[in-house]
Amino acid sequence: MLTWVALLALVLFSAATYVAARRKVTTAAAGQPRRMHSLPGYYGAYVALWAGVPAALLILAAAFFGGRLEAGLLRLQVPAPVAALTAQEQQVFFDDARALAHGGQASEMTYDGDLGIALKDKTAQAAQLETLITYGALAAAAVLSLSGVALAIRRIRPDFRARNRVEGWVAGLFIVCSVTAILTTVGIVASLVWESLRFFQSVPVQEFLFGLDWDPQIAMRSDQYASKGAFGAVPLFAGTFLIMVIAMIVAAPIGLFSAIYLSEYASGVTRSVVKPLLEILAGVPTVVYGFFAALTVGPLFRAGFNALGAELVGGPFDTLGVYLSQVQNQMALVAGAVMGIMLIPFVSSLSDDIINAVPQSMRDGSLAMGATRSETVKKVVLPAALPGIMAAMLLAVSRAVGETMIVTMAAGLQAKTTINPLDTVTTVTVQIVTLLTGDQEFDSPKTLAAFGLGLALFVVTFALNIIALRVVQKYREQYD
C-alpha cells in the first residue's frame, strides 16, 4: 500500500514540475513561442521525466526485490540453535520469522526453548529490516527526485533542445522494451533447451521422436516394473496433427468465405451486423468451447454415428456398423470441429481486413475489362491478398496446435497413433499440462518430458513460420 501511495505522490509531484517548467520557459521567452526551440510541453515533460522516472524505478525495484534483500540479510547471522537444523528446516525457520514480522502466521513447526527465543529475535530483526528497506528506498527516491528536478530545471531556457531530449527518453524506452522482449525470448528458449537436454540424457532422442508408445506415468520409482517408462512422442504428434487438420478443414473455408462475402458482397448494413456477431466467437473462453464440445457436440455426434451404425448392422457393412455403434462422446472429430468453430473469427477477421486493403482501382479495372464479380475475386483480389490470408491461416494453425482445454474435454487423454477421427486421442499441449500438474520434482524423465515436448512444439511452430514466410515471399504482389 505504501508503494502505491509513494508512486501517486510522485506522479503529482511530477505534474507540478511539468507546470512549473512550462511557466518558466514561457516567462523566459516573454510569451513568444517563436523564441523557443521546442513547444512548452516538451520543457515540462523533460523536467517531469527527471522528477519521476528515476525515483519510480527505485521504488519499484525496492518493491520487487526488497523481500529477497531482506531474506538475504536475515540469513547472514544464523543463530546456534538454528544452525543445528537441516537446510529445509532452516528455510522454514526464516520463512516463519518473516511471516510473523509481516503479520502472518507461522508454519506448524515447533519452536521450543532456545529455538523459540531465536525465532523471536529473528522476527524483530525482520521487522526492522523491512522498515529500513522500505523507508530507506522512499527517502532515496525523494532525494533522487529532487536532485533530478534541480538538475533539469537549471537547463530550462528558450534555446534548450527539450524536444530532442524528450524524444531521447522515448527512444530509450523503446530500446528497453525491445531488449526486454529479445531477452525474454532468449530466456524462454534457453530454459527450454537446457531442461530438454536433461531429459534427453535419460531418454534417447530417436526413441522420443520415433517411438510409438507414450506412457510416462509408469516412470515413478526405480523398483517399479518397466520403470524407464515409454516416451515415444509419435502418438502425441499424430493426435495434434489430426485435430489441427480437422480444425482447419472447418475454419479455413468458413472463415475465408465469410471474409469474401463481408468484403465483396455484403451491404454496409449487413456487414455492420454480421461482422461483430462473427467476432463474438473470439471472445468466448476456451473452457466454454470445451463444455460445448463435451455436453452438446460430443453426444450429438455419438447419437448420429450410433444411429448410422444401427442401420448398417446386419448388412454388407456389418463391421463398420458395429464400430459406429460403439463410438463414444470423446473423439478427435468433436475436438477438431469445435476448435474449428473457435478459429473462424481469427481467419475471417484477418482475411477480411487484408481483402479490404486491396486497392479498389484493381477491382474497378477488372470489372471494366468485362470480368464478373466472382472472376474479379478469384483472379485479382485473392492473389493480391494471398500474403495476408496465409498469415491468417498460420495464426489459426498456431492457435490450433497450442489449444489445450477443448482437447482435454472433448478428445480424451489416450495417446494413440491413428488418423481415425472417431478415435480418442491426445495432443502435445495436453500432455505437457498433465505432466506438470500437481507437486512434481524436476529430476525424473517423467516430468522433464514436458520440456522435450515443449521443445518439439517450438521447433514445429518455428518451421511453420519459415514455410509461411517462404510462401508469402513467393506469391507476394506489389502495387503502386
HUHUFEN-V635051 format. One record per pair of residues at least 12 apart in sequence whose C-alpha atoms are under 6 Angstrom apart, sorted by sequence separation. I is the first residue (numbers start at 1). GAP is how many residues later the second one is. If there is no record, write none. Layout:
i: {I I}
gap: {GAP GAP}
This chain:
i: {309 412 414 435 216 411 412 413 216 411 215 309 214 309 213 214 22 214 306 432 213 305 306 212 211 22 101 212 21 208 208 209 210 97 101 207 208 302 404 18 97 101 302 404 18 302 98 18 299 355 17 298 354 14 81 354 298 14 14 351 350 347 343 282 279 335 335 335 332 330 331 330 330 387 55 333 55 243 247 251 255 259 332 333 55 246 247 250 332 331 247 248 251 255 256 259 331 332 243 247 251 255 259 331 384 51 330 51 50 51 47 294 290 294 293 287 43 290 42 46 42 36 37 36 37 38 29 25 25 244 238 235 235 235 239 239 240 239 236 236 219 216 199 199 196 196 192}
gap: {12 12 12 12 13 13 13 13 14 14 15 15 16 16 17 17 18 18 18 18 19 19 19 20 21 22 22 22 23 23 24 24 24 25 25 25 25 25 25 26 26 26 26 26 27 27 28 30 30 30 31 31 31 34 34 34 36 37 38 38 42 45 53 63 66 72 75 76 79 80 80 81 82 85 86 88 89 89 89 89 89 89 89 89 90 90 90 90 90 91 92 92 92 92 92 92 92 92 93 93 93 93 93 93 93 94 94 97 98 98 105 115 116 116 117 118 119 119 120 120 121 122 122 123 124 125 129 132 133 156 179 180 181 182 186 187 187 188 191 192 227 230 246 249 255 256 259}
